[in-house]
């Protein structure tokens, strides 16, 4: 509409001047109305008048302001500015303007911008100065806040790994792009600004169609909650990105740009992939391990177990599902199980749900026999930390227990021989000593005799590295100890200088690779008495590389040593002692036997006369002569004064005995002679041999059982691998069979709808119009025609219902959610019960076709079961996206059913309701869990991983 603006007549200058001069107060009213703080000052800048805005700026009345000292009205720096800059400028007739501080009432400082204009009279002399002020405090605070906000935004933009952007949808250029984009993609902001839609060039080729669809949706005004895709970093690496958008529109409502945040989620995707691989590995191990992994409810009824349960118990999961755990074990094990339950109840009463029960229980096999299983039981907690059942692992340990029993028997036999031996026996562990010797060899030590004599502290260290594992009762008796603890705590009291010298020889021998030592030393009993013992230590073959077990024996030779000492004093006294000694004694002088006691003749079988013409070396067993030949050569020369160690001799009757011989110089008939003392150690050697045989048998049984278990483990792994491959083939065939079945259903449904239903509709129309144009037709014929038409209507409805049941058209046309909504509504209306269906989060997931049809069939079968068998008045169905899974929960308030009996009856009657639902869930990578008890309704939970359900490509 055009507005006419007629020109008006303007006033002439004289009239205007007259109107202005007619009211002397017009200027003051104009200044008051302006709202700007205006003041009038004398030529020295002291105020003489100010308007209301000026007084409000200070917060004082006009009278107070005019009398207010300049030092109170302004801070010192502003007063100095007045006198040094403002006054000199206006005194020269020039305008001054600038910013400075004033002090308002209450001491508050305000920043103002001031203008001072000098007013002159006709002669040009300054008479007044007009001041105008503008309060800049709010403006400065706003400016500082904006600056701070801008710094914060720049800091966030520069420091965060995410990027902020604004993209013009029509030009493809970024109106804004945060600098972090260079860290994000490798490309600079300038490269993005110069190249429209650079993002499409760097997006991974597999995702370009996806990006094009996103742009089409944005231009159409549709925005998704989140976008995820892969792009190629400037370095050539493939990264993952996540974007969240806000769509911006123009005044007409058309999309013009998007603002959003992009995040590099490569690390998260890699973690998800590792987690998925870990879950698949866990699932593979759980399904193929020889151990049984299971879950039970709060009443210890079995809910789930891995397939290996059949291998150890003979029962399948279906046969054991719902069975109480107490009925799976023998009566003797129920007591142990009840004790474990009592401990768990006590712990959980205190709020401790982390207790893990470890039990070995005897189970009942399907064939009636029993087997032993080691079971670990822990509590399962729901998302709110409340107990919701139990989880555990069971392992068949029957073979292990049998092997353990055999080992225990061998060990018991070994221990009996060890404890009851009349000879002092020590069991020592020299593993630490072996490590020490190896370290010395690596340092280049070769001559250990020289090393230990040059470094006595090293020998002392060796003593600390010897671990005494056990001693027998004869040892306690020999050393006067009341208990093993008493002996182990006072070992330092047992050793003497002679003991340490022998210990040095032992260490030299062991460090040099030797395995056996024999010698005579002195020890002290815990009562302080000195005794002479023959020490012998031996390293079995199987422990020569580790020295983890060494057998040491001590033989008390104190009586013999005392006899020797007596001989040194009195030959006659010696005769008495020698005759009563249990050890063989022979005195050799110039190679001739001068004296032989009864014990020597009893041990060897030779008489005293026969000894006179017998060379002692001839009695040594041929197998030991070579080893001891150098020592016997020294014996013949009369230079020996030591122990020859242990060896075998041949008795006069041809038998073999083990002896230990020592040689001492004596005086006989006033001339030098040698006394040979022979100790019969055959019994000890036999005992030692028996101990070694018992130990070897035990070790052999362990090795044999270990080998058997290793073979069984290899065989089980092979069987598991073969079973896995077979399972994969079965799964592939089953999936193909279901896919073919769905295709066939779709074809039949299409034929029923497009052909049969259409033909029946044509027939019905012809029947309805059969008597049109024949008003004279008989009424009875017309009624029959109408009856036939009614039958055809019902038939058409039935055919369409069958077709929709075979292949619901809503699934292809409207999607899974709407198809399930229709299914629940129709089922509730038809069977007269309330079906509450709700879905959330699924709309933004593009599901694979096979997943959609299988999810629909599972819900369809569950609803059909509720209608036919549950007797329910209400059912609740929830379809929810709960990362990383899609969950379908179906609950009813019906009568419930006994799971085990129903499954057995369904198998017998060849009904596949629950079986088909479980199989469909497994085929799409998911799982099904059923919880039901008679009289409490039924709860079914389907869980399908989103990644396996998502449509790719």
C-alpha positions in Angstrom: 0.0 0.0 0.0 1.4 3.4 -1.0 1.3 6.2 1.6 1.0 9.7 0.2 3.5 12.1 1.8 2.5 15.7 0.9 5.2 18.3 1.4 4.5 20.6 4.3 5.3 24.3 4.5 8.5 24.9 6.5 8.9 27.8 9.0 11.2 30.7 8.1 14.4 31.2 10.2 13.0 34.3 12.1 9.9 32.4 13.2 12.1 29.5 14.3 14.3 31.8 16.3 11.4 33.5 17.9 9.9 30.2 19.0 13.2 29.1 20.5 13.9 32.4 22.3 10.3 32.6 23.6 11.1 30.1 26.4 14.4 30.6 28.2 14.0 27.3 30.0 13.7 25.3 26.8 17.5 24.5 26.8 17.4 23.1 30.3 14.3 20.9 29.5 16.1 19.7 26.4 19.1 18.7 28.4 17.0 16.9 31.0 15.1 15.0 28.4 18.2 13.9 26.6 19.1 11.2 29.2 22.8 12.0 28.8 24.7 13.2 31.9 25.3 16.9 31.1 27.0 19.5 33.4 28.1 23.1 33.2 31.4 24.1 34.7 33.2 27.4 35.2 36.4 28.1 33.3 38.4 26.3 36.0 36.3 23.1 35.6 34.4 23.4 38.9 30.7 22.3 38.3 28.0 24.9 38.7 25.0 22.9 37.4 24.1 19.4 36.2 21.0 17.6 34.9 19.4 14.6 36.6 21.3 12.0 34.6 24.5 13.6 35.8 23.6 13.4 39.5 22.4 9.8 39.1 25.7 8.9 37.6 27.4 9.9 40.9 24.5 9.0 43.2 24.5 12.3 45.0 22.1 15.2 44.9 23.0 18.3 42.9 23.7 20.4 46.0 26.0 17.7 47.4 27.8 17.3 44.1 28.4 21.0 43.8 30.0 21.1 47.2 31.8 17.7 46.9 35.6 18.0 47.0 37.3 17.0 43.8 39.4 14.3 45.7 36.2 12.5 46.8 34.5 12.7 43.4 37.4 11.2 41.5 40.4 9.0 42.3 43.9 10.6 42.3 44.8 9.6 38.8 41.6 11.3 37.4 42.2 14.5 39.4 45.7 14.6 37.9 44.3 14.1 34.4 41.9 17.0 35.0 44.7 19.4 35.9 47.4 18.2 33.4 45.3 17.4 30.3 41.7 18.5 30.4 42.1 22.1 31.8 45.0 23.0 29.6 43.1 21.8 26.5 39.9 23.6 27.1 41.8 26.8 28.3 43.1 26.9 24.7 39.5 26.9 23.5 39.7 23.2 22.2 37.5 20.3 22.9 38.8 17.5 25.1 37.5 13.9 25.1 38.7 10.8 26.7 38.1 8.0 29.3 38.7 8.2 33.0 37.4 7.0 36.4 35.0 8.7 38.8 34.1 7.7 42.3 30.3 7.3 42.8 28.5 7.3 46.2 29.6 4.4 48.3 33.1 4.4 46.8 32.3 2.5 43.6 34.6 3.3 40.7 33.0 3.8 37.3 34.6 4.2 33.9 33.2 7.2 31.9 33.9 8.8 28.6 33.8 12.5 28.8 33.6 15.5 26.4 34.4 19.0 27.5 33.5 21.9 25.2 34.5 25.5 26.1 31.8 28.3 25.6 33.1 31.8 24.7 31.4 35.2 24.6 31.5 37.7 21.8 35.0 38.7 22.6 36.2 35.1 22.4 36.8 34.7 26.2 35.9 31.4 27.8 32.9 31.9 30.1 31.7 28.3 30.6 32.6 24.7 29.9 29.9 22.2 29.0 30.7 18.6 30.0 29.0 15.5 28.7 29.6 12.0 30.1 28.8 8.5 29.0 28.9 5.6 31.6 31.2 2.9 30.1 31.2 0.5 33.1 28.5 -1.9 31.8 30.0 -1.7 28.3 33.5 -2.5 29.6 32.1 -5.4 31.7 30.3 -6.7 28.6 33.4 -6.2 26.5 35.5 -8.1 29.1 32.9 -10.9 29.3 32.9 -11.2 25.6 36.6 -11.2 25.5 36.8 -13.9 28.2 34.1 -16.0 26.4 36.0 -15.6 23.1 39.2 -16.7 24.8 37.5 -19.7 26.4 36.0 -20.6 23.1 39.3 -20.3 21.3 41.0 -22.3 24.1 38.4 -25.1 23.8 38.6 -25.0 20.0 42.4 -25.1 20.0 42.9 -27.7 22.7 40.1 -30.2 22.2 40.5 -33.1 19.8 36.9 -32.6 18.6 36.2 -30.1 15.8 33.4 -27.5 15.7 32.1 -26.5 12.3 29.4 -24.8 10.3 28.8 -26.1 6.8 26.9 -24.3 4.1 24.8 -26.9 2.5 24.5 -25.1 -0.9 28.1 -24.1 -1.4 29.8 -27.0 0.4 32.1 -24.5 2.1 32.7 -24.2 5.8 31.6 -20.9 7.3 33.5 -21.9 10.5 36.0 -24.7 11.2 38.0 -25.0 14.4 41.8 -25.2 14.1 41.8 -28.7 15.7 40.6 -30.0 12.3 44.3 -30.3 11.3 45.0 -32.7 14.2 41.7 -34.5 13.3 42.2 -35.1 9.6 45.7 -33.8 8.7 44.3 -31.0 6.5 44.4 -27.3 7.5 41.4 -25.0 7.7 42.7 -23.2 4.6 42.6 -26.4 2.6 39.0 -27.0 3.7 38.0 -23.4 2.8 39.7 -23.6 -0.7 38.2 -27.0 -1.6 34.4 -27.3 -1.4 33.2 -30.6 0.1 36.7 -31.7 0.9 35.1 -34.1 3.3 33.7 -36.1 0.5 37.1 -36.5 -1.0 38.7 -37.8 2.2 35.8 -40.0 3.2 36.6 -43.7 2.7 35.3 -45.0 -0.7 33.1 -47.5 1.1 31.3 -44.7 2.9 30.8 -42.1 0.0 27.3 -43.4 -0.8 26.4 -43.1 2.9 27.7 -39.5 2.9 25.6 -38.7 -0.2 22.5 -40.0 1.6 23.3 -37.9 4.6 23.5 -34.8 2.4 20.2 -35.7 0.7 18.6 -36.1 4.1 19.9 -32.8 5.4 18.7 -30.9 2.3 15.3 -32.6 2.8 15.3 -31.4 6.4 16.0 -34.7 8.2 18.7 -35.0 10.8 19.8 -38.2 12.5 20.9 -38.4 16.1 24.5 -39.4 15.2 26.5 -40.2 12.1 29.5 -42.6 12.0 31.7 -43.2 9.0 35.4 -43.9 8.1 37.7 -41.3 6.5 41.3 -41.3 5.3 43.7 -39.2 7.2 46.2 -37.1 5.2 48.8 -39.5 6.4 47.0 -42.4 4.7 45.6 -44.0 7.8 42.0 -45.0 8.1 40.1 -43.3 11.0 36.6 -43.4 12.3 34.5 -40.2 12.8 31.3 -39.5 14.7 29.3 -36.3 14.0 26.3 -34.7 15.7 24.4 -32.0 13.8 22.0 -29.1 14.3 20.1 -28.1 11.1 19.8 -24.3 10.4 17.0 -23.0 8.3 16.2 -19.7 6.6 13.1 -17.7 7.2 11.2 -19.8 4.7 12.1 -22.9 6.6 14.5 -24.3 4.0 17.7 -25.9 5.3 20.7 -23.7 4.6 23.5 -25.0 6.9 24.4 -27.4 9.7 26.4 -26.8 12.8 28.0 -29.6 14.6 30.8 -31.4 16.4 33.0 -34.1 14.9 34.8 -36.6 17.1 37.6 -39.0 16.2 36.3 -42.4 17.6 39.0 -44.6 16.0 40.3 -45.7 19.5 36.7 -46.5 20.6 36.0 -48.5 17.4 39.3 -50.4 17.9 38.4 -51.1 21.5 34.9 -52.3 20.4 36.5 -54.5 17.8 38.9 -56.0 20.4 36.0 -56.4 22.8 34.0 -58.2 20.1 37.0 -60.4 19.3 37.4 -61.1 23.0 33.7 -62.0 23.3 33.9 -64.3 20.3 37.0 -65.9 21.7 35.2 -66.3 25.1 32.2 -67.7 23.4 34.3 -70.2 21.4 36.2 -71.2 24.5 33.0 -71.5 26.6 31.4 -73.7 23.9 34.4 -75.9 23.2 36.2 -76.1 26.5 36.3 -79.4 28.3 35.2 -77.6 31.5 31.5 -76.9 32.1 30.5 -73.3 32.4 27.0 -73.0 33.9 24.5 -70.6 35.5 21.9 -71.4 38.2 19.0 -69.4 39.8 18.9 -68.4 43.4 17.5 -71.9 44.4 20.4 -73.7 42.6 18.3 -74.9 39.7 20.4 -75.3 36.5 19.5 -72.7 33.9 22.3 -73.0 31.3 25.5 -75.0 30.8 28.0 -75.4 27.9 27.7 -78.5 25.7 30.7 -80.1 27.5 28.2 -81.0 30.3 27.2 -84.1 28.3 30.9 -85.2 28.0 31.4 -85.4 31.7 27.9 -86.3 33.0 26.2 -88.1 30.1 23.2 -85.7 30.4 22.3 -83.0 27.9 21.5 -79.5 29.0 17.8 -80.1 28.2 17.8 -83.1 30.6 19.4 -81.2 33.4 17.7 -77.7 32.9 15.7 -76.8 35.9 17.0 -79.7 38.0 18.2 -78.9 41.5 21.9 -79.1 42.0 21.5 -81.4 45.1 20.0 -84.1 42.8 23.2 -84.1 40.7 25.5 -85.1 43.5 25.8 -88.1 45.8 24.6 -88.0 49.4 28.1 -87.8 50.8 28.7 -84.7 48.8 25.4 -83.0 49.8 26.8 -82.3 53.3 29.8 -80.5 51.9 27.6 -78.6 49.6 25.3 -77.5 52.5 28.3 -76.4 54.5 29.4 -74.2 51.6 25.9 -72.8 51.4 26.0 -71.9 55.1 29.3 -70.1 54.6 27.9 -68.1 51.7 24.7 -67.2 53.6 26.8 -65.9 56.5 29.0 -63.8 54.2 26.1 -62.4 52.2 24.3 -61.5 55.4 27.2 -59.1 56.0 26.9 -57.7 52.5 29.8 -59.7 51.0 28.8 -61.1 47.7 32.4 -61.7 46.4 32.8 -65.1 48.1 33.9 -67.9 45.7 33.1 -71.5 46.9 35.7 -74.1 45.7 34.4 -77.6 46.1 35.3 -81.2 45.1 32.0 -83.1 44.9 31.1 -86.6 43.7 28.5 -86.4 40.9 26.1 -89.0 39.5 26.7 -89.9 35.9 23.8 -90.8 33.6 25.0 -94.4 33.4 24.6 -94.7 37.2 28.3 -94.5 38.0 29.9 -91.6 39.8 32.6 -89.1 38.9 34.4 -86.3 40.8 34.2 -82.7 39.7 36.0 -79.6 41.0 33.4 -76.7 41.1 34.0 -73.0 41.5 30.8 -71.0 42.4 30.4 -67.3 42.5 27.4 -64.9 42.8 25.8 -63.2 39.8 24.6 -59.6 40.4 22.2 -57.6 38.2 22.8 -54.0 37.0 21.7 -52.6 40.4 24.1 -54.9 42.4 21.3 -57.3 43.6 21.9 -61.1 43.6 20.3 -62.8 40.6 21.7 -66.3 40.6 25.0 -68.1 40.5 27.7 -68.8 37.9 30.3 -71.5 38.1 32.8 -73.7 36.4 33.0 -77.5 36.9 35.9 -79.7 35.8 36.1 -83.5 35.8 39.0 -84.4 38.2 38.4 -88.1 38.5 41.6 -89.0 36.7 43.5 -86.5 38.8 42.2 -87.8 42.0 43.0 -91.4 41.0 46.5 -90.3 40.1 46.7 -88.4 43.3 45.6 -91.4 45.3 48.3 -93.5 43.6 50.9 -90.8 44.2 49.8 -90.5 47.8 50.2 -94.3 48.3 53.7 -94.2 46.8 54.5 -91.2 48.9 53.1 -92.9 52.0 55.3 -96.0 51.3 58.3 -93.7 50.8 57.5 -91.8 54.0 57.1 -95.1 56.0 60.5 -96.3 54.8 62.0 -92.9 55.5 60.6 -92.4 59.0 61.2 -96.0 60.3 64.7 -96.4 59.0 67.2 -97.2 61.9 69.7 -94.9 60.2 69.6 -91.2 60.5 68.2 -89.8 57.2 68.0 -86.2 56.0 66.0 -84.8 53.0 67.5 -81.6 51.7 66.7 -79.1 49.0 69.8 -77.5 47.4 68.1 -75.6 44.6 69.3 -72.2 45.8 72.8 -73.7 46.1 72.7 -74.8 42.5 71.8 -71.3 41.3 74.7 -70.0 43.4 77.1 -72.5 41.8 75.9 -71.5 38.3 76.5 -67.9 39.0 80.0 -68.6 40.1 80.7 -70.6 37.0 79.4 -67.7 34.8 81.9 -65.5 36.6 84.7 -67.8 35.5 85.3 -69.8 38.7 86.7 -73.2 37.8 88.8 -74.3 40.8 86.2 -74.4 43.6 88.7 -75.8 46.1 90.9 -72.8 45.8 88.0 -70.5 45.6 86.3 -71.7 48.8 89.6 -71.8 50.8 90.4 -68.2 49.6 86.9 -67.0 50.2 85.6 -68.5 53.5 82.7 -66.1 53.4 81.4 -67.8 50.2 81.4 -71.1 52.1 79.4 -69.5 54.9 76.9 -68.3 52.3 76.6 -71.8 51.0 75.5 -73.0 54.5 72.7 -70.4 54.4 71.4 -71.8 51.0 70.9 -75.3 52.3 67.2 -76.1 53.1 66.5 -79.1 55.3 63.1 -80.5 54.2 62.7 -83.3 56.6 64.5 -85.7 59.0 63.4 -89.1 60.3 63.0 -90.3 63.9 66.4 -91.9 64.0 68.0 -88.4 63.4 66.1 -87.0 66.4 67.3 -89.9 68.6 70.9 -89.6 67.3 71.2 -85.9 68.1 69.1 -85.8 71.3 66.3 -83.6 69.9 62.8 -83.7 71.3 61.1 -82.7 67.9 62.0 -81.6 64.4 61.3 -78.0 65.3 63.7 -78.4 68.2 66.4 -79.7 65.9 65.8 -77.2 63.0 66.0 -74.3 65.4 69.4 -75.5 66.9 71.3 -76.8 63.8 74.2 -74.4 64.5 74.8 -76.3 67.8 75.2 -79.6 65.9 78.1 -78.5 63.7 81.8 -78.7 64.8 85.1 -77.8 63.1 85.2 -81.3 61.7 81.7 -80.9 60.4 82.6 -77.7 58.6 85.7 -79.3 57.0 83.5 -82.1 55.6 80.9 -79.5 54.5 83.6 -77.7 52.5 84.5 -81.0 50.8 80.8 -81.6 50.0 80.4 -78.1 48.5 83.6 -78.6 46.4 82.3 -81.9 45.1 78.8 -80.6 44.3 80.1 -77.4 42.6 82.4 -79.6 40.5 79.6 -81.8 39.3 79.9 -84.7 41.8 76.9 -86.5 43.1 78.0 -88.7 46.0 80.2 -88.1 49.1 81.2 -90.3 52.1 83.3 -89.4 55.1 83.6 -89.4 58.9 83.0 -86.2 60.9 82.1 -85.2 64.5 78.8 -83.7 65.5 77.4 -82.5 68.8 74.1 -83.6 70.3 71.8 -80.9 71.6 73.0 -82.0 75.1 76.6 -81.0 74.1 78.0 -84.6 73.7 80.4 -85.2 70.9 79.7 -88.1 68.6 81.4 -89.6 65.5 79.2 -90.2 62.4 79.8 -91.4 58.9 78.1 -89.0 56.6 76.9 -90.1 53.2 75.0 -88.0 50.7 73.6 -88.9 47.4 71.9 -87.0 44.5 69.3 -89.1 42.6 69.6 -89.1 38.8 66.4 -87.2 38.2 67.6 -84.4 40.5 71.1 -84.0 39.3 70.4 -80.9 37.2 68.4 -79.1 40.0 69.7 -80.5 43.3 66.1 -80.1 44.5 66.3 -83.4 46.5 69.4 -84.8 48.2 69.3 -87.8 50.6 71.9 -87.6 53.4 72.5 -90.4 55.9 74.4 -90.3 59.2 75.7 -93.6 60.7 76.8 -93.5 64.3 80.5 -94.8 64.5 81.2 -93.4 68.0 81.8 -96.8 69.6 84.3 -97.7 66.9 86.1 -94.4 67.2 86.3 -94.8 70.9 87.7 -98.3 70.3 90.3 -96.8 68.0 91.3 -94.3 70.6 91.5 -97.0 73.2 93.8 -99.0 70.9 96.1 -96.1 70.7 96.5 -96.2 74.4 96.4 -99.9 75.1 96.6 -102.8 72.7 95.1 -105.1 75.2 92.2 -102.7 75.8 91.8 -102.5 72.1 91.5 -106.3 71.9 88.6 -106.3 74.3 86.8 -103.5 72.6 87.5 -104.9 69.1 86.2 -108.3 70.1 82.9 -106.8 71.2 82.6 -104.4 68.3 79.9 -105.0 65.7 82.3 -103.7 63.0 85.0 -105.8 61.4 88.5 -105.1 62.5 91.8 -106.3 60.9 95.3 -105.2 61.7 97.7 -105.3 58.8 101.5 -105.1 59.3 103.9 -105.4 56.4 101.0 -106.7 54.2 100.2 -109.5 56.7 97.0 -109.8 58.8 98.2 -109.8 62.4 94.7 -109.6 64.0 91.2 -110.3 62.8 88.1 -109.9 65.1 85.0 -112.1 65.1 82.9 -109.4 63.3 85.4 -109.3 60.4 85.2 -113.1 60.0 81.4 -113.0 60.2 81.1 -110.2 57.6 83.5 -111.7 55.1 83.2 -115.5 55.8 87.0 -115.9 55.9 88.8 -117.3 59.0 91.8 -115.7 60.6 94.2 -118.2 59.1 92.7 -117.5 55.6 93.2 -113.8 56.1 97.0 -114.3 56.6 97.5 -115.4 53.0 94.7 -113.2 51.5 95.3 -110.0 49.7 92.4 -107.7 50.8 92.1 -106.2 47.3 91.0 -109.7 46.0 87.9 -109.4 48.1 86.8 -106.2 46.4 84.0 -106.7 43.8 85.4 -106.5 40.3 82.9 -103.7 39.4 84.5 -101.5 42.1 88.2 -102.4 41.8 88.9 -99.9 39.0 87.4 -97.0 40.9 89.2 -97.8 44.2 92.5 -99.1 42.7 94.5 -95.9 43.4 93.5 -95.9 47.0 94.2 -99.6 47.5 97.7 -98.9 46.0 98.3 -96.4 48.8 97.0 -99.0 51.3 99.7 -101.4 50.3 102.3 -98.7 50.7 101.1 -98.1 54.2 100.6 -94.4 53.5 96.8 -94.3 53.9 95.1 -92.7 56.9 91.6 -92.0 55.7 88.2 -93.5 54.7 88.0 -95.5 51.5 84.3 -94.9 51.2 81.7 -97.4 50.3 82.2 -100.4 47.9 81.2 -104.0 47.5 83.1 -107.1 48.6 82.8 -110.7 47.7 82.4 -113.0 50.7 83.9 -116.5 50.9 80.6 -118.0 49.9 80.5 -115.8 46.7 77.9 -113.4 48.1 78.0 -109.6 47.7 78.0 -107.1 50.6 78.3 -103.4 50.8 80.9 -102.1 53.2 82.4 -98.9 54.3 86.2 -99.1 55.2 88.4 -96.7 57.0 92.2 -97.0 57.7 94.0 -95.8 60.7 97.7 -96.1 61.6 98.4 -97.8 65.0 101.3 -99.3 66.8 101.2 -103.1 67.0 103.9 -105.0 68.9 105.9 -101.9 69.1 105.9 -101.5 65.3 103.8 -99.4 63.0 100.7 -101.1 61.6 97.4 -100.3 59.9 94.0 -101.0 61.3 91.3 -101.6 58.7 87.8 -101.1 60.1 85.0 -102.6 58.0 81.4 -101.5 58.5 78.6 -103.7 57.0 76.2 -101.2 55.2 74.4 -103.7 53.1 71.2 -103.1 54.9 71.5 -99.4 54.5 72.2 -99.8 50.7 69.2 -102.0 50.3 67.1 -99.5 52.1 68.6 -96.7 50.0 67.8 -98.7 46.8 64.3 -99.4 48.0 63.8 -95.7 48.6 65.1 -94.8 45.2 62.9 -97.5 43.6 59.8 -96.2 45.5 60.6 -92.7 44.4 61.2 -93.7 40.8 57.9 -95.6 40.8 56.1 -92.5 42.1 57.8 -90.3 39.5 57.0 -92.8 36.7 53.3 -92.9 37.7 53.2 -89.1 37.7 54.8 -88.9 34.2 52.5 -91.6 32.9 49.4 -89.9 34.2 50.6 -86.6 32.9 51.2 -88.1 29.4 47.7 -89.7 29.5 46.1 -86.4 30.5 48.1 -84.6 27.7 46.9 -87.1 25.1 43.3 -86.7 26.4 43.6 -83.0 26.2 44.9 -83.1 22.6 42.0 -85.5 21.7 39.5 -83.2 23.4 40.8 -80.2 21.5 40.6 -82.1 18.2 37.1 -83.2 19.0 36.1 -79.6 20.0 37.5 -78.3 16.7 35.7 -81.0 14.7 32.5 -80.2 16.7 32.9 -76.5 16.0 33.2 -77.0 12.3 30.2 -79.3 12.3 28.3 -76.8 14.2 29.2 -74.1 11.7 28.1 -76.3 8.8 24.8 -77.1 10.6 24.2 -73.5 11.4 24.8 -72.4 7.8 22.5 -75.1 6.5 19.8 -74.2 9.1 20.1 -70.5 8.1 19.8 -71.4 4.5 16.8 -73.6 5.2 15.0 -70.9 7.1 15.8 -68.4 4.4 14.4 -70.7 1.7 11.4 -71.3 4.0 10.7 -67.6 4.3 11.1 -67.2 0.5 8.6 -70.0 -0.1 6.2 -68.4 2.4 6.5 -65.1 0.6 5.8 -66.8 -2.7 2.8 -68.7 -1.3 1.5 -65.5 0.4 1.8 -63.6 -2.9 0.0 -66.3 -4.8 -2.7 -66.5 -2.2 -3.2 -62.8 -2.2 -2.7 -62.0 -5.9 -4.3 -65.1 -7.5 -6.5 -67.1 -5.1 -8.0 -64.1 -3.2 -8.5 -62.1 -6.5 -10.2 -65.1 -8.1 -12.5 -65.6 -5.1 -13.3 -61.9 -5.1 -14.3 -62.1 -8.8 -16.5 -65.0 -8.1 -18.1 -63.2 -5.1 -18.8 -60.1 -7.3 -20.4 -62.4 -9.9 -22.5 -64.1 -7.3 -23.6 -60.7 -5.8 -24.7 -59.5 -9.3 -26.0 -62.9 -10.5 -29.7 -61.8 -10.4 -29.2 -58.2 -11.4 -31.6 -57.4 -14.2 -33.8 -60.4 -13.3 -36.4 -59.0 -10.9 -38.6 -61.9 -11.5 -36.0 -64.4 -10.1 -37.3 -66.8 -7.5 -36.6 -65.5 -3.9 -35.2 -68.8 -2.8 -32.6 -68.7 -5.5 -31.7 -65.2 -4.5 -31.2 -66.2 -0.9 -29.0 -69.1 -1.9 -26.9 -66.8 -4.1 -26.5 -64.4 -1.1 -25.5 -67.4 1.2 -22.9 -68.5 -1.4 -21.6 -64.9 -1.6 -21.3 -64.7 2.3 -19.3 -68.0 2.3 -17.0 -66.5 -0.3 -16.5 -63.3 1.8 -15.4 -65.5 4.8 -13.2 -67.6 2.5 -11.5 -64.4 1.1 -10.9 -63.1 4.6 -9.4 -66.5 5.7 -7.1 -66.6 2.6 -5.9 -63.1 3.2 -5.3 -63.9 6.9 -3.3 -66.9 5.9 -1.3 -64.8 3.4 -0.6 -62.2 6.0 0.5 -64.8 8.5 2.8 -66.4 6.0 4.4 -63.0 5.1 3.2 -59.8 6.9 3.1 -57.0 4.3 3.7 -54.5 7.0 7.2 -55.9 7.6 8.3 -55.0 4.0 6.3 -51.8 3.7 6.4 -50.2 7.2 9.3 -51.9 9.0 9.8 -54.2 12.0 8.4 -51.8 14.7 5.1 -51.2 12.9 4.8 -54.9 11.9 5.2 -55.9 15.5 2.7 -53.2 16.6 0.1 -54.6 14.2 0.8 -58.2 15.3 0.3 -57.3 19.0 -2.9 -55.3 18.3 -4.4 -58.0 16.1 -3.5 -60.8 18.5 -4.9 -59.0 21.5 -8.1 -58.1 19.7 -8.6 -61.6 18.4 -7.8 -63.6 21.6 -9.2 -61.2 24.1 -6.2 -60.2 26.2 -4.2 -57.0 26.7 -0.9 -56.8 24.8 1.3 -53.8 25.8 3.9 -53.2 23.1 6.6 -50.5 23.3 9.7 -49.8 21.2 12.6 -47.4 21.6 15.9 -46.7 19.9 15.3 -49.2 17.0 14.1 -46.6 14.4 17.6 -45.3 13.8 19.1 -48.8 13.2 19.0 -50.2 9.7 18.5 -53.9 10.3 19.5 -56.7 8.0 16.6 -58.4 6.3 17.3 -61.8 7.8 17.4 -60.2 11.3 14.1 -58.5 10.8 12.2 -61.6 9.7 13.7 -63.7 12.4 12.9 -61.2 15.2 9.3 -61.0 13.8 9.0 -64.8 13.8 10.3 -65.1 17.3 7.8 -62.6 18.7 5.1 -64.1 16.6 5.8 -67.6 18.0 5.9 -66.2 21.5 2.6 -64.4 21.1 1.0 -67.5 19.6 2.2 -69.6 22.6 0.7 -67.1 25.0 -2.6 -67.2 23.1 -2.8 -71.0 23.0 -1.3 -72.2 26.2 -0.7 -69.5 28.8 -4.2 -68.5 29.8 -2.9 -64.9 30.3 -4.9 -61.7 30.6 -2.0 -59.5 29.9 1.3 -59.6 28.0 4.1 -57.0 27.9 6.5 -56.8 24.9 9.5 -54.4 24.8 11.8 -53.9 21.9 14.8 -51.8 23.1 18.2 -50.7 21.8 20.5 -51.2 24.8 24.1 -50.9 23.5 25.7 -53.2 22.4 22.5 -55.3 22.0 19.0 -55.2 20.8 16.7 -56.6 23.6 13.3 -58.1 23.2 11.5 -58.9 26.5 8.2 -60.8 26.5 6.4 -61.3 29.7 2.9 -62.7 30.5 0.9 -63.3 33.7 -0.2 -66.7 32.6 0.0 -70.1 34.2 3.7 -70.8 33.3 5.0 -74.3 32.6 7.6 -76.8 33.8 10.5 -76.1 31.4 12.1 -79.6 31.4 8.8 -81.5 31.0 7.5 -79.2 28.3 10.7 -79.5 26.2 10.7 -83.3 26.6 7.0 -83.4 25.6 7.5 -81.0 22.7 10.4 -83.2 21.4 8.3 -86.3 21.6 5.3 -84.7 19.8 7.7 -83.0 17.3 6.5 -79.5 18.2 9.3 -77.0 17.6 8.0 -73.7 19.2 10.7 -73.0 21.7 13.3 -74.9 19.7 12.7 -72.8 16.6 12.8 -69.6 18.6 16.1 -70.5 20.2 17.5 -71.6 16.8 16.4 -68.4 15.1 18.1 -66.3 17.9 21.3 -68.3 17.6 21.4 -68.0 13.8 21.4 -64.2 14.0 24.2 -64.2 16.6 21.9 -63.8 19.6 20.6 -65.7 22.5 17.3 -66.6 24.2 16.6 -67.0 27.9 13.4 -68.4 29.3 12.4 -68.0 32.9 9.2 -69.8 34.0 7.7 -71.6 36.9 4.2 -73.1 37.2 1.8 -70.5 38.4 4.1 -67.5 38.0 3.9 -66.7 34.3 6.7 -66.7 31.7 9.5 -64.3 30.8 11.4 -64.6 27.6 14.4 -62.4 26.8 16.0 -62.3 23.3 19.4 -60.6 23.0 20.9 -59.8 19.6 24.2 -57.8 19.1 23.6 -54.6 17.2 26.7 -55.1 15.0 25.5 -58.5 13.8 22.0 -57.2 13.3 22.9 -54.0 11.4 22.6 -53.9 7.7 26.0 -53.4 6.0 26.7 -52.0 2.6 
